[in-house]
């Protein structure tokens, strides 16, 4: 009987030591293992869907089945962005207020430069002088434009593209290409395929871009009126009680 109790006591002690080692408290190595397990547990807790306010993406990060997705851009009127740029752009850059084109993804800033005073005898020489003025402005203002673009991206949640106009010559320095997904039924796909078969476009994607540009040219006045109406709605919304 005494041998039986001593054997049971030894088994109990061995089980206690094994549990003690597994708890991560058996010296520096155990402490390191405990820290690794703790970090792993925190990581597993953060892998679920929903916002991760303490993560590297801050409140704008959202993790779902397809990874982190960008949050919605900041709702702001074009007039508000233009007012901020009026105070932020260095004086002397442009001869008048810069033109803005704003959508959900990008802010495009196009400023007018002084026309170069050159003795140009032909239209080609005039265009060359204007292109040279734009190129000089692009190189001399590069660092400042990058700084302003970063500030605007943080402030408005959109990337910034730049351009310049000198005389009759306009050039865009950078411009973002954004994929747009859509679903088309057979009659609509047939239109795209006809453009591809006719050699007008290389693919359905190119054909869709071609159609969008065609509509933009032919409906420019109507689109301008629609944008003006949307700007008016934004101004009224900003003046509401919840603003």
MARPA-389735 format. One line per 2 residues: number of its first residue (from 1); their letters; for each residue x, z, y of N, C-alpha, C. Coordinates in Angstrom, 2 decimals, always signed. Atoms other than C-alpha are relative to their C-alpha. Layout:
NUM) a) X:Z:Y:X:Z:Y:X:Z:Y ~ ...
//
This chain:
1) xx) +0.83:+0.00:-1.21:+0.00:+0.00:+0.00:+0.86:+0.00:+1.25 ~ -0.86:-0.05:-1.18:+2.85:+0.86:+2.38:+0.65:-1.34:+0.24
3) xx) -0.60:+1.34:-0.17:+4.50:-2.52:+1.71:-1.00:-0.98:+0.59 ~ +1.03:+0.90:-0.55:+1.23:-4.24:+2.47:-0.16:+0.19:+1.50
5) xx) +0.14:-0.26:-1.44:+0.91:-2.51:+5.88:+1.21:-0.50:+0.77 ~ -1.20:+0.46:-0.71:+4.53:-3.30:+6.81:+0.01:-1.53:+0.09
7) xx) +0.06:+1.47:-0.07:+4.05:-6.97:+5.88:-1.00:-0.47:+1.03 ~ +1.01:+0.38:-1.00:+0.89:-7.16:+7.97:+0.52:+0.25:+1.40
9) xx) -0.55:-0.30:-1.32:+2.71:-5.50:+10.91:+1.00:-1.07:+0.42 ~ -0.98:+1.03:-0.34:+5.55:-8.05:+10.73:-0.70:-1.31:+0.37
11) xx) +0.75:+1.21:-0.33:+3.06:-10.92:+10.70:-0.61:+0.10:+1.38 ~ +0.59:-0.21:-1.32:+1.31:-9.44:+13.76:+1.04:-0.14:+1.10
13) xx) -1.07:+0.10:-1.01:+4.63:-9.13:+15.64:+0.42:-1.44:+0.18 ~ -0.39:+1.41:-0.08:+5.58:-12.74:+14.80:-1.03:-0.80:+0.78
15) xx) +1.05:+0.71:-0.73:+2.21:-13.99:+16.05:+0.03:+0.33:+1.48 ~ -0.09:-0.38:-1.41:+2.61:-12.02:+19.30:+1.16:-0.71:+0.68
17) xx) -1.17:+0.67:-0.59:+6.11:-13.46:+19.89:-0.27:-1.49:+0.19 ~ +0.31:+1.43:-0.13:+4.86:-16.98:+19.21:-0.93:-0.27:+1.16
19) xx) +0.91:+0.16:-1.13:+1.99:-16.58:+21.66:+0.71:+0.24:+1.31 ~ -0.75:-0.29:-1.21:+4.40:-15.08:+24.20:+0.86:-1.18:+0.42
21) xx) -0.83:+1.15:-0.34:+6.74:-18.08:+23.96:-0.85:-1.16:+0.49 ~ +0.86:+1.11:-0.42:+3.85:-20.54:+24.25:-0.60:+0.21:+1.38
23) xx) +0.59:-0.25:-1.31:+2.60:-18.86:+27.40:+0.89:-0.44:+1.14 ~ -0.89:+0.48:-1.05:+5.66:-20.13:+29.29:+0.76:+1.10:+0.67
25) xx) -0.69:-1.10:-0.66:+7.12:-16.69:+30.06:+1.31:+0.37:-0.68 ~ -1.22:-0.35:+0.72:+10.17:-16.81:+27.75:+1.22:-0.53:+0.75
27) xx) -1.20:+0.34:-0.75:+12.86:-17.16:+30.43:-0.18:-1.22:+0.88 ~ +0.06:+1.14:-0.93:+13.74:-20.05:+32.79:-0.63:-1.24:-0.62
29) xx) +0.57:+1.20:+0.62:+12.88:-22.75:+30.26:-1.51:+0.12:-0.13 ~ +1.45:-0.20:+0.09:+9.45:-21.27:+29.68:-0.68:-0.12:+1.34
31) xx) +0.58:+0.12:-1.34:+8.85:-20.97:+33.40:-0.09:-1.45:+0.43 ~ +0.03:+1.42:-0.36:+9.78:-24.61:+33.85:-1.11:-0.72:-0.73
33) xx) +1.10:+0.61:+0.75:+7.40:-25.60:+31.06:-1.35:+0.38:+0.59 ~ +1.26:-0.41:-0.61:+4.66:-23.56:+32.69:-0.30:-0.75:+1.27
35) xx) +0.20:+0.76:-1.24:+5.19:-25.28:+36.03:-0.41:-1.43:-0.31 ~ +0.37:+1.38:+0.34:+5.07:-28.67:+34.34:-1.44:-0.08:-0.47
37) xx) +1.39:+0.00:+0.46:+1.82:-27.77:+32.58:-0.96:+0.17:+1.18 ~ +0.88:-0.21:-1.16:+0.35:-26.53:+35.87:-0.15:-1.27:+0.82
39) xx) +0.08:+1.25:-0.75:+1.24:-29.75:+37.65:-0.82:-1.03:-0.76 ~ +0.78:+0.94:+0.80:-0.19:-31.73:+34.74:-1.48:+0.31:+0.07
41) xx) +1.42:-0.38:-0.11:-3.44:-29.74:+34.90:-0.58:-0.41:+1.34 ~ +0.48:+0.40:-1.32:-3.71:-30.35:+38.64:-0.20:-1.50:+0.06
43) xx) +0.15:+1.45:-0.01:-3.14:-34.05:+38.08:-1.23:-0.45:-0.75 ~ +1.20:+0.39:+0.74:-5.85:-34.22:+35.42:-1.27:+0.33:+0.77
45) xx) +1.17:-0.35:-0.78:-8.27:-32.45:+37.73:-0.26:-1.00:+1.11 ~ +0.16:+0.95:-1.10:-7.63:-35.04:+40.44:-0.24:-1.42:-0.44
47) xx) +0.17:+1.37:+0.46:-8.12:-38.07:+38.19:-1.45:-0.45:-0.01 ~ +1.40:+0.40:+0.01:-11.89:-38.03:+38.41:-0.34:-0.81:+1.22
49) xx) +0.41:+0.78:-1.16:-13.86:-40.20:+40.79:-0.29:+0.89:+1.18 ~ +0.31:-0.76:-1.20:-14.60:-39.16:+44.33:+1.21:+0.12:+0.91
51) xx) -1.08:-0.08:-0.98:-12.51:-38.44:+47.43:+1.03:+1.03:-0.39 ~ -1.08:-0.94:+0.20:-9.15:-36.70:+47.27:+0.59:+0.35:+1.36
53) xx) -0.41:-0.27:-1.37:-8.75:-35.11:+50.71:+1.42:+0.50:+0.11 ~ -1.34:-0.52:-0.09:-5.43:-33.48:+49.84:+1.04:-0.96:-0.53
55) xx) -0.94:+0.94:+0.59:-3.85:-36.57:+48.31:+0.70:-0.81:+1.08 ~ -0.75:+0.79:-0.97:-1.52:-39.10:+49.93:-0.85:-0.93:+0.82
57) xx) +0.87:+0.89:-0.74:-4.47:-41.19:+51.02:-0.88:+0.73:+1.00 ~ +0.79:-0.77:-0.94:-6.11:-38.36:+52.95:-1.48:-0.26:-0.20
59) xx) +1.44:+0.17:+0.14:-9.83:-38.56:+53.66:-0.43:-1.44:-0.16 ~ +0.37:+1.41:+0.10:-9.72:-42.37:+53.66:+0.17:-0.52:-1.42
61) xx) -0.24:+0.46:+1.36:-8.66:-42.58:+49.99:-1.18:+0.30:-0.91 ~ +1.08:-0.19:+0.95:-11.28:-43.01:+47.29:+0.45:-0.58:-1.32
63) xx) -0.46:+0.48:+1.28:-10.37:-43.25:+43.64:-1.18:-0.25:-0.91 ~ +1.06:+0.37:+0.92:-12.69:-45.05:+41.27:+0.60:-0.64:-1.24
65) xx) -0.47:+0.61:+1.22:-12.42:-47.07:+38.09:+1.07:-1.03:+0.26 ~ -0.97:+1.05:-0.32:-10.39:-49.75:+39.83:+1.10:+0.50:+0.92
67) xx) -1.06:-0.53:-0.84:-8.01:-47.42:+41.65:-0.52:+0.34:+1.37 ~ +0.38:-0.36:-1.36:-7.97:-46.51:+45.31:-0.55:-1.20:+0.73
69) xx) +0.64:+1.04:-0.79:-10.26:-48.51:+47.53:+0.04:+0.38:+1.46 ~ -0.06:-0.24:-1.43:-10.04:-48.90:+51.27:-1.36:+0.47:+0.51
71) xx) +1.24:-0.47:-0.60:-12.61:-47.02:+53.32:-0.52:-1.04:+0.99 ~ +0.60:+0.90:-0.97:-14.94:-48.77:+55.71:+0.75:+0.07:+1.32
73) xx) -0.68:-0.04:-1.28:-13.35:-49.80:+59.03:-0.78:+0.82:+1.03 ~ +0.62:-0.80:-1.05:-14.05:-47.71:+62.11:-0.98:-0.88:+0.77
75) xx) +1.00:+0.75:-0.76:-17.25:-48.84:+63.83:+0.29:+0.14:+1.49 ~ -0.35:-0.02:-1.42:-16.23:-49.77:+67.36:-0.30:-1.38:+0.59
77) xx) +0.33:+1.27:-0.65:-17.24:-52.45:+69.84:+1.27:-0.71:+0.46 ~ -1.13:+0.79:-0.49:-14.98:-55.26:+70.96:+0.38:+0.43:+1.41
79) xx) -0.29:-0.44:-1.37:-15.31:-53.99:+74.53:+0.87:+1.25:+0.01 ~ -0.81:-1.22:+0.06:-13.89:-50.59:+73.54:+1.44:-0.32:-0.37
81) xx) -1.36:+0.39:+0.37:-10.90:-52.23:+71.85:+0.69:-0.69:+1.17 ~ -0.59:+0.70:-1.15:-10.36:-54.49:+74.87:+0.40:+0.99:+1.09
83) xx) -0.33:-1.00:-1.02:-10.44:-51.47:+77.20:+1.27:+0.75:-0.38 ~ -1.21:-0.70:+0.43:-7.82:-49.66:+75.11:+1.23:-0.88:+0.16
85) xx) -1.14:+0.91:-0.11:-5.58:-52.72:+75.01:+0.38:-0.25:+1.46 ~ -0.30:+0.20:-1.42:-5.90:-53.19:+78.78:+0.93:+1.08:+0.52
87) xx) -0.89:-1.08:-0.42:-4.29:-49.81:+79.27:+1.27:+0.09:-0.80 ~ -1.16:-0.16:+0.88:-1.86:-50.11:+76.38:+1.01:-1.13:+0.13
89) xx) -0.93:+1.12:-0.09:-0.37:-53.59:+76.86:+0.89:+0.12:+1.23 ~ -0.89:-0.07:-1.17:+2.68:-53.71:+79.14:-0.44:-0.95:+1.11
91) xx) +0.34:+0.86:-1.15:+2.08:-55.09:+82.60:+0.97:-1.18:+0.07 ~ -0.84:+1.18:-0.14:+3.35:-58.60:+83.16:+0.08:-0.85:-1.25
93) xx) -0.04:+0.83:+1.20:+2.91:-59.82:+79.62:-0.84:-1.26:+0.16 ~ +0.93:+1.11:-0.07:-0.11:-62.02:+80.27:-0.52:-0.16:+1.43
95) xx) +0.48:+0.29:-1.34:-1.55:-63.69:+83.34:-1.44:+0.47:+0.21 ~ +1.37:-0.49:-0.09:-5.08:-62.44:+82.55:-0.30:+0.84:-1.25
97) xx) +0.37:-0.86:+1.13:-6.97:-60.22:+80.13:+0.08:-0.81:-1.30 ~ -0.20:+0.68:+1.27:-6.10:-61.11:+76.55:-1.34:-0.25:-0.69
99) xx) +1.18:+0.31:+0.79:-8.70:-62.79:+74.35:+0.08:+0.76:-1.33 ~ +0.07:-0.77:+1.24:-9.83:-60.74:+71.35:-0.98:-0.65:-0.97
101) xx) +0.90:+0.37:+1.09:-11.32:-61.77:+68.02:+0.05:+1.15:-1.00 ~ +0.04:-1.21:+0.82:-12.46:-58.75:+65.98:-0.99:-0.20:-1.14
103) xx) +0.92:-0.05:+1.13:-13.93:-58.58:+62.49:+0.27:+1.28:-0.78 ~ -0.13:-1.22:+0.79:-14.05:-55.98:+59.70:+1.44:+0.26:-0.43
105) xx) -1.34:-0.14:+0.56:-10.43:-56.60:+58.67:+1.12:-0.09:+1.02 ~ -1.13:+0.37:-0.84:-8.41:-57.73:+61.66:-0.40:-0.07:+1.47
107) xx) +0.11:+0.19:-1.45:-7.94:-57.69:+65.42:+1.02:-1.05:+0.41 ~ -0.91:+1.07:-0.45:-6.46:-60.91:+66.83:+0.07:+0.03:+1.52
109) xx) -0.24:-0.08:-1.44:-4.94:-60.70:+70.31:+0.74:-1.27:+0.43 ~ -0.61:+1.24:-0.51:-4.19:-63.96:+72.15:+0.09:+0.12:+1.52
111) xx) -0.23:-0.14:-1.43:-2.65:-63.69:+75.61:+0.51:-1.28:+0.63 ~ -0.44:+1.19:-0.74:-2.05:-66.36:+78.23:+1.29:+0.30:+0.75
113) xx) -1.31:-0.16:-0.63:+1.53:-66.77:+79.41:+0.11:-0.90:+1.22 ~ -0.22:+0.89:-1.15:+2.76:-68.23:+82.70:+0.46:-1.38:-0.47
115) xx) -0.39:+1.37:+0.35:+3.08:-71.99:+82.53:+1.45:-0.22:+0.42 ~ -1.41:+0.20:-0.37:+6.80:-72.92:+82.45:+0.14:-1.04:+1.10
117) xx) -0.27:+0.93:-1.10:+8.05:-74.56:+85.61:+1.19:-0.87:-0.39 ~ -1.05:+0.91:+0.47:+9.96:-77.48:+84.18:-0.33:-1.41:+0.46
119) xx) +0.17:+1.39:-0.41:+10.50:-81.05:+85.29:-0.20:-0.84:-1.26 ~ +0.31:+0.75:+1.22:+8.72:-82.74:+82.40:-0.63:-1.32:+0.39
121) xx) +0.48:+1.33:-0.35:+8.17:-86.46:+82.61:-1.06:-0.51:-0.96 ~ +0.93:+0.50:+1.00:+6.13:-86.94:+79.43:-0.83:+1.16:-0.57
123) xx) +0.79:-1.07:+0.63:+3.36:-85.03:+77.64:+0.76:+0.72:-1.11 ~ -0.76:-0.64:+1.06:+5.72:-84.38:+74.73:+0.97:+1.04:+0.57
125) xx) -0.91:-0.95:-0.62:+8.20:-82.70:+77.04:-0.76:+1.23:+0.50 ~ +0.83:-1.12:-0.46:+5.41:-80.56:+78.50:-0.34:+0.93:-1.16
127) xx) +0.32:-0.81:+1.18:+4.34:-79.42:+75.05:+1.23:+0.74:-0.50 ~ -1.24:-0.65:+0.45:+7.96:-78.67:+74.13:+0.34:+1.19:+0.89
129) xx) -0.27:-1.11:-0.92:+8.37:-76.50:+77.25:-0.96:+1.15:-0.26 ~ +0.98:-1.05:+0.29:+5.16:-74.62:+76.45:+0.32:+0.71:-1.31
131) xx) -0.38:-0.61:+1.28:+6.24:-74.05:+72.86:+1.22:+0.90:+0.16 ~ -1.17:-0.84:-0.25:+9.58:-72.75:+74.11:-0.35:+1.30:+0.69
133) xx) +0.44:-1.22:-0.67:+7.85:-70.27:+76.43:-0.66:+0.96:-0.99 ~ +0.66:-0.84:+1.00:+5.70:-69.00:+73.55:+1.03:+0.61:-0.95
135) xx) -1.03:-0.49:+0.91:+8.72:-68.70:+71.26:+0.82:+1.11:+0.65 ~ -0.77:-1.04:-0.70:+10.64:-66.69:+73.89:-0.79:+1.29:+0.08
137) xx) +0.83:-1.20:-0.06:+7.74:-64.31:+74.38:-0.08:+0.67:-1.37 ~ +0.12:-0.58:+1.35:+7.41:-63.83:+70.62:+1.24:+0.81:-0.37
139) xx) -1.23:-0.70:+0.36:+11.05:-62.84:+70.19:+0.24:+1.21:+0.90 ~ -0.29:-1.10:-0.93:+11.34:-60.68:+73.31:-0.98:+1.17:-0.15
141) xx) +1.02:-1.06:+0.07:+8.14:-58.72:+72.63:-0.21:+0.52:-1.42 ~ +0.26:-0.32:+1.41:+8.50:-58.30:+68.87:-0.12:+1.50:-0.26
143) xx) +0.00:-1.43:+0.30:+9.37:-54.58:+68.75:-1.20:+0.71:+0.64 ~ +1.15:-0.63:-0.66:+6.71:-53.59:+71.30:-1.31:-0.40:-0.66
145) xx) +1.24:+0.43:+0.67:+4.06:-55.67:+69.57:-0.19:+0.72:-1.32 ~ +0.11:-0.72:+1.27:+4.84:-54.02:+66.24:-0.45:+1.45:+0.23
147) xx) +0.40:-1.37:-0.31:+4.50:-50.57:+67.83:-1.47:+0.08:+0.38 ~ +1.40:+0.03:-0.41:+1.18:-51.43:+69.49:-0.91:-0.29:-1.19
149) xx) +0.80:+0.33:+1.18:-0.09:-52.94:+66.24:-0.18:+1.21:-0.90 ~ +0.12:-1.20:+0.84:+0.68:-49.75:+64.30:-0.96:+1.01:+0.61
151) xx) +0.92:-0.94:-0.65:-1.14:-47.63:+66.88:-1.45:-0.47:-0.15 ~ +1.37:+0.52:+0.12:-4.18:-49.92:+66.79:-0.52:+0.09:-1.42
153) xx) +0.43:-0.09:+1.39:-4.25:-49.93:+62.99:-0.44:+1.42:-0.34 ~ +0.39:-1.39:+0.24:-4.35:-46.13:+62.92:-1.29:+0.33:+0.73
155) xx) +1.15:-0.34:-0.84:-6.93:-45.99:+65.70:-1.28:-0.67:-0.47 ~ +1.21:+0.77:+0.30:-9.33:-48.70:+64.50:-0.12:-0.42:-1.47
157) xx) +0.11:+0.33:+1.41:-8.58:-49.13:+60.78:+0.04:-1.48:-0.30 ~ -0.12:+1.44:+0.21:-7.76:-52.85:+61.11:+1.43:-0.44:+0.27
159) xx) -1.30:+0.56:-0.30:-4.60:-54.90:+61.00:-0.08:-0.79:+1.32 ~ -0.06:+0.67:-1.30:-3.47:-56.65:+64.20:+0.82:-1.28:-0.13
161) xx) -0.68:+1.28:-0.06:-2.53:-60.31:+64.61:+0.22:-0.37:+1.46 ~ -0.35:+0.36:-1.37:-0.87:-61.77:+67.70:+0.07:-1.51:+0.16
163) xx) -0.14:+1.40:-0.35:-0.94:-65.12:+69.42:+0.24:-0.12:+1.50 ~ -0.27:+0.22:-1.42:-0.07:-66.65:+72.78:-0.38:-1.42:+0.38
165) xx) +0.36:+1.32:-0.53:-1.14:-69.55:+74.96:+0.79:-0.26:+1.27 ~ -0.73:+0.44:-1.19:+0.97:-71.42:+77.47:-0.46:-1.41:+0.32
167) xx) +0.55:+1.31:-0.33:-0.74:-74.31:+79.24:-1.06:-0.39:-1.02 ~ +0.95:+0.48:+1.00:-2.56:-76.34:+76.59:+0.46:+0.30:-1.43
169) xx) -0.56:-0.29:+1.32:-0.47:-74.99:+73.69:-0.32:+1.44:-0.40 ~ +0.33:-1.32:+0.53:-1.68:-72.06:+71.57:+0.64:+0.15:-1.37
171) xx) -0.65:-0.26:+1.29:+0.17:-70.47:+68.67:-0.36:+1.40:-0.48 ~ +0.22:-1.30:+0.62:-0.74:-67.65:+66.27:+1.28:+0.40:-0.73
173) xx) -1.23:-0.46:+0.62:+2.24:-65.57:+65.18:-0.25:+0.47:-1.43 ~ +0.35:-0.54:+1.32:+0.67:-63.73:+62.26:-1.51:-0.03:-0.14
175) xx) +1.44:+0.02:+0.24:-2.73:-64.01:+60.67:-0.24:+0.38:-1.45 ~ +0.24:-0.53:+1.34:-4.13:-62.19:+57.65:-0.95:-0.90:-0.77
177) xx) +0.87:+0.74:+0.89:-5.63:-64.06:+54.72:-0.69:+1.02:-0.92 ~ +0.78:-1.02:+0.72:-8.41:-61.93:+53.18:-0.86:-0.67:-1.06
179) xx) +0.87:+0.59:+1.02:-10.02:-62.77:+49.83:-1.45:+0.46:+0.17 ~ +1.44:-0.29:-0.12:-13.82:-62.94:+49.95:-0.67:-0.47:-1.29
181) xx) +0.65:+0.34:+1.26:-15.73:-62.81:+46.68:-1.46:-0.36:+0.23 ~ +1.39:+0.40:-0.13:-19.07:-64.57:+46.32:-0.49:-0.58:-1.32
183) xx) +0.63:+0.60:+1.18:-21.49:-65.81:+43.66:-0.86:-1.17:+0.45 ~ +0.74:+1.20:-0.37:-22.91:-69.32:+43.85:-0.79:-0.51:-1.19
185) xx) +0.81:+0.63:+1.04:-25.72:-70.94:+41.91:+0.42:-1.45:-0.16 ~ -0.47:+1.34:+0.36:-25.41:-74.40:+40.39:-0.09:-1.00:+1.15
187) xx) +0.02:+0.97:-1.11:-26.63:-76.44:+43.41:+1.12:+0.24:+1.02 ~ -1.07:-0.31:-0.95:-24.12:-74.62:+45.64:+1.36:-0.34:-0.59
189) xx) -1.26:+0.37:+0.64:-21.31:-75.06:+43.11:+0.17:-1.51:-0.04 ~ -0.06:+1.46:+0.04:-22.20:-78.73:+42.90:+0.54:-0.55:+1.32
191) xx) -0.53:+0.42:-1.30:-21.49:-79.08:+46.63:+1.53:+0.13:+0.03 ~ -1.45:-0.22:+0.01:-18.02:-77.58:+46.17:+0.70:-0.98:-0.94
193) xx) -0.61:+0.92:+0.97:-17.30:-79.71:+43.10:+0.04:-1.43:+0.54 ~ +0.01:+1.34:-0.60:-18.29:-82.86:+45.02:+1.16:-0.15:+0.97
195) xx) -1.12:+0.05:-0.93:-15.75:-82.03:+47.72:+1.34:-0.07:-0.73 ~ -1.24:+0.05:+0.79:-13.08:-81.44:+45.08:+0.18:-1.37:-0.63
197) xx) -0.09:+1.31:+0.65:-13.87:-84.67:+43.19:+0.31:-1.10:+1.00 ~ -0.24:+1.01:-1.02:-13.79:-86.62:+46.46:+1.39:+0.12:+0.63
199) xx) -1.34:-0.17:-0.56:-10.33:-85.28:+47.29:+0.02:+0.68:+1.35 ~ +0.05:-0.70:-1.27:-11.51:-83.43:+50.38:+0.66:+1.37:-0.11
201) xx) -0.59:-1.31:+0.23:-10.41:-80.10:+48.89:+0.69:+0.00:-1.36 ~ -0.75:-0.08:+1.25:-7.98:-79.14:+46.14:-0.69:+0.83:-1.06
203) xx) +0.65:-0.90:+0.93:-10.15:-76.47:+44.57:-1.32:+0.47:+0.61 ~ +1.25:-0.56:-0.53:-13.47:-74.69:+44.93:+0.27:+0.94:+1.17
205) xx) -0.34:-0.91:-1.10:-11.77:-72.08:+47.11:+0.27:-0.78:+1.28 ~ -0.26:+0.83:-1.18:-10.44:-74.76:+49.47:-1.28:-0.65:+0.51
207) xx) +1.27:+0.62:-0.43:-13.86:-76.44:+49.49:-0.87:+0.99:+0.74 ~ +0.79:-1.02:-0.69:-15.52:-73.17:+50.47:+0.54:+0.26:+1.40
209) xx) -0.61:-0.16:-1.33:-13.04:-72.69:+53.33:-0.36:-1.18:+0.89 ~ +0.34:+1.20:-0.77:-13.71:-76.28:+54.44:-1.43:+0.09:+0.51
211) xx) +1.40:-0.12:-0.41:-17.48:-75.61:+54.51:-0.15:+1.03:+1.12 ~ +0.09:-1.04:-1.03:-17.02:-72.42:+56.54:+0.51:-0.53:+1.34
213) xx) -0.53:+0.57:-1.25:-14.87:-74.24:+59.10:-0.94:-1.03:+0.59 ~ +0.94:+1.01:-0.49:-17.37:-77.08:+59.33:-1.19:+0.66:+0.68
215) xx) +1.12:-0.72:-0.60:-20.23:-74.66:+59.99:+0.43:+0.64:+1.32 ~ -0.49:-0.62:-1.23:-18.10:-72.85:+62.56:+0.10:-0.97:+1.16
217) xx) -0.12:+1.00:-1.07:-17.43:-76.04:+64.51:-1.36:-0.48:+0.47 ~ +1.30:+0.57:-0.36:-20.99:-77.34:+64.40:-0.98:+1.03:+0.52
219) xx) +0.93:-1.05:-0.44:-22.66:-74.00:+65.09:+0.68:+0.99:+0.94 ~ -0.78:-0.89:-0.86:-20.21:-72.59:+67.62:-0.87:+0.69:+1.04
221) xx) +0.85:-0.60:-1.03:-22.84:-72.06:+70.33:-0.93:+1.05:-0.60 ~ +0.90:-0.96:+0.63:-25.28:-70.36:+67.95:+0.74:+1.24:-0.45
223) xx) -0.79:-1.15:+0.42:-22.55:-68.13:+66.52:+0.41:+0.86:+1.19 ~ -0.37:-0.76:-1.20:-21.47:-67.15:+70.04:-1.18:+0.84:+0.48
225) xx) +1.18:-0.76:-0.40:-25.03:-66.13:+70.91:-0.25:+1.16:-0.97 ~ +0.19:-1.06:+0.99:-25.25:-64.14:+67.66:+1.00:+1.13:+0.22
227) xx) -1.00:-1.04:-0.25:-21.99:-62.30:+68.43:-0.34:+0.79:+1.25 ~ +0.39:-0.71:-1.22:-23.20:-61.49:+71.95:-1.14:+0.97:-0.28
229) xx) +1.12:-0.89:+0.34:-26.43:-60.07:+70.53:+0.48:+1.21:-0.79 ~ -0.54:-1.11:+0.78:-24.47:-57.96:+68.03:+0.77:+0.97:+0.88
231) xx) -0.73:-0.88:-0.92:-22.24:-56.64:+70.81:-0.96:+0.85:+0.81 ~ +1.00:-0.77:-0.75:-25.32:-55.62:+72.78:-0.58:+1.12:-0.86
233) xx) +0.51:-1.04:+0.91:-26.67:-53.75:+69.74:+1.02:+1.13:-0.14 ~ -1.03:-1.03:+0.12:-23.34:-51.92:+69.37:+0.05:+0.88:+1.24
235) xx) -0.03:-0.79:-1.24:-23.39:-50.86:+73.03:-1.20:+0.94:+0.07 ~ +1.18:-0.85:-0.01:-26.94:-49.56:+72.72:+0.15:+1.14:-1.00
237) xx) -0.19:-1.03:+1.02:-26.03:-47.67:+69.52:+0.96:+1.09:+0.50 ~ -0.97:-0.96:-0.53:-23.04:-46.03:+71.25:-0.61:+0.90:+1.06
239) xx) +0.64:-0.80:-1.05:-25.34:-44.79:+74.05:-1.13:+0.87:-0.55 ~ +1.08:-0.77:+0.58:-27.78:-43.21:+71.59:+0.27:+1.49:-0.02
241) xx) -0.15:-1.48:-0.02:-28.36:-39.44:+71.21:+1.03:+0.52:-0.97 ~ -0.97:-0.47:+0.98:-26.11:-39.20:+68.18:+1.41:-0.45:+0.27
243) x) -1.33:+0.53:-0.30:-23.11:-40.88:+69.87:+0.94:+1.12:+0.39
//
